Amino acid sequence: MEKVLLKSVASKSAKKSQTVQIENDTAPVRLPVKLSAVIFSFFENELYVLLTKENPHLTEGAWTIPSRLLHYSEELDTTASGMLFELTNQKTSSTELLEVSVCNSTESDQIMSVSYFSCVRMEEKNAFKLKQSHVKWQKLARLAGLNFDGHNLINNARVHLQYNATLRPFCFDFLPEYFTIPQVQKVYETIFGVTFDRRNFSKKLLATGLLLDSGFKVDVVVTNKAKLYRLDKDKYTREFCQLSNFVHSNVRQLPFL
């Protein structure tokens, strides 16, 4: 009976973590590893996901989640971060393991699939400019033409995003260093698919003590200005539960809360 050893994949310190060994009654077999990257961004109140052409050499063709096979000498975490930078020219601390599975690449061959999840900021001045022509940002609400595995992976990544948004300041990866409370609210509303009461959201977010007033304001409308804040990352590290409590009190109907 086959036994799949996954410890080498989950451990960040593991060497040669791009292979998995399957033990059976005959001899151990090392499987090739396919690394996929689900990369989200946020622009003009909508979530986007990064897609790449299945065949970059064709002008027309199907789009899919960025992925590639790992070389034997490559490590998972380092390669996933490298893929992110290669595709978007950005670095982020939010890249983390999403899921691991073993599947059939053909009728007789198996492959190990490892997927990572990242959030990056889409700068307004360079909103849709990417380093490679076979890569594009696609609105999450308008995905079409992806295969079942692609849709399933993106759906799992969105649930992962929602879950992590209750535990870490993932949502702030979508925002500039200085932001308004309405901007934060819109990010959370888009991620969770709900609408928050404006005054209640602002009151509870400020009550966490995780925002620092920059002393500056930005024009919202001609007759109104909004304060600019920034995240107190040091305090967040010490008191991360404040953000979790804040989200729990606003989004109680989600299945994982």
C-alpha positions, 0 to 999 in steps of 0.5 A: 500500500502506497504511503505519501510522505509530505513532511519535506514539502511543508517544512521550510527548512527541508532541502530538496523539498521539490520531490516527494517519495512514495513508498510501496512494496517494491522501491521508492519513487520520486515524483516531479513537482509542479509549483503553482502561484495564485496571486491576488491584487486589488484595484478600483474596488475589485479583486484581481488574479494573475493569469498566464497563457498555457502556451506563451508562444501563441497569440491566442490561447487559453489562460491558466494559473502561473505554474512550472515544474521545479528543478531538483536543486530548487527549494519551494519557498525560494522558488515561489517568491522568485516566481512572484517577483518574475511575474509582477516585479514585486516582493511581499511577505504574504507568500505562503503555502496554500495546498499540496496534492498528488495527482495523475499527470497522465494515465500512468504517471503521477505528479505532486502539485504544490500551490502558493498564495500571495497578495500584491499591491497594484499601483495606480500608475502601473496598474496593469503593466506586467513584465511579460506579455503572456501574463495579465490581471483578470477580474476575479468576478469575470473568470471564464475559460479556466479549467476545473482545477484552475477554478478550484484552486482560485476558490480555495485561495479566496477562502484562504484569503478570507481566513487569513484576513481575520488573523493577519493584516493581509488586506493592508498588502493591497493598500498604499502605506498611507490610506483612509478608513473607507479604503480599508473598508472597501477592501474588507467588503470586497474580500468577504462579499458583505457590506459593513455599516460605515460608522460602525466599521470605522469605530471598531477599526480605530478601537483596535489601536492598530492605526496611526494617524499620519497627520495628513488628510486627502480630498474625498469630495470637494467639501470633505477630507479624510484622514490618512492612516498607516498600520502600526506593524510593531503593535500588530505583531504584539497584539495581532488578536485585536484585528482578529476580534475586529473582523469577527465582530463584523463578519459573523456569518462566514463558516470559518469564524 
